[in-house]
Amino acid sequence: MTDHPERDRWSFDGQHYQVTKFSDVATRDGYGFELAELGPNGRGTVLEAFWDDTTGLFTFTALTQGPLPFRAVEQFVSDAAIGVPPSA
């Protein structure tokens, strides 16, 4: 992952989330966003959007089977669609 990831914090339905924007060249070649659920009952990273530079594929992965607020998912997908892949 990049040495200096960018982070945004959100709140939906009383739960706090953090979006981390990162580049990864160590294990895969690309750029992505992760959504983490914060707090004592937070589940950690729950969503990922990733652009693979080697294949040109833009993928979305849910890393939890538990429910998430629709607005949080909608905001994450919208932001990722705009920011991934990064524009120079």
C-alpha positions in Angstrom: 0.0 0.0 0.0 1.0 3.6 -0.4 3.0 5.3 2.3 0.5 8.1 2.6 -3.1 6.9 2.0 -5.8 9.5 1.9 -8.7 9.1 4.4 -12.3 10.4 4.6 -14.6 9.8 7.5 -18.4 9.3 7.2 -21.3 8.6 9.5 -24.5 6.8 8.5 -27.2 5.6 10.8 -25.1 6.3 13.9 -22.2 4.2 12.7 -18.8 5.7 11.7 -16.9 4.7 8.6 -13.5 5.6 7.1 -12.6 5.5 3.4 -9.0 4.8 2.6 -7.7 5.5 -0.9 -4.6 3.5 -1.6 -2.2 2.3 -4.3 -0.8 -1.2 -4.1 2.3 -2.4 -6.0 3.6 -4.9 -3.5 0.9 -7.7 -3.8 -1.0 -6.4 -6.9 -0.6 -3.5 -9.3 -3.4 -1.0 -9.0 -5.3 1.6 -7.0 -8.4 1.3 -4.8 -10.7 2.5 -2.1 -11.5 0.6 1.2 -14.5 1.3 3.5 -13.9 0.4 7.1 -16.5 0.3 9.8 -15.1 2.0 12.9 -15.8 1.8 16.6 -15.8 -0.9 19.3 -18.4 -2.9 17.4 -16.9 -2.1 13.9 -16.1 -4.9 11.6 -13.0 -3.3 10.0 -12.8 -3.3 6.2 -16.2 -4.1 4.8 -16.0 -2.9 1.1 -13.3 -2.6 -1.5 -13.2 -1.1 -5.0 -10.0 -1.9 -6.9 -8.6 -1.0 -10.3 -6.1 -3.6 -11.5 -3.5 -1.9 -13.7 -2.3 -5.1 -15.3 -5.8 -6.2 -16.5 -7.7 -3.0 -16.6 -10.5 -4.5 -14.5 -12.4 -2.4 -11.9 -13.8 -4.7 -9.2 -16.0 -4.3 -6.2 -15.8 -6.7 -3.2 -18.0 -6.9 -0.1 -15.9 -8.2 2.7 -18.8 -8.8 5.1 -22.0 -10.7 4.9 -23.7 -8.5 7.5 -25.9 -5.6 6.4 -24.6 -2.2 5.6 -26.6 1.1 5.4 -27.7 1.5 1.7 -26.5 5.2 1.8 -23.0 4.1 2.9 -22.7 1.6 0.0 -24.2 4.1 -2.5 -21.8 6.8 -1.4 -18.8 4.4 -1.5 -19.7 3.2 -5.0 -20.3 6.7 -6.3 -17.0 8.0 -4.9 -15.1 5.0 -6.2 -16.6 5.4 -9.7 -15.2 9.0 -9.7 -11.9 8.3 -8.1 -10.8 4.9 -9.3 -8.7 4.7 -11.3 -7.0 7.9 -10.2 -6.8 10.6 -12.7 -3.4 12.1 -13.2 
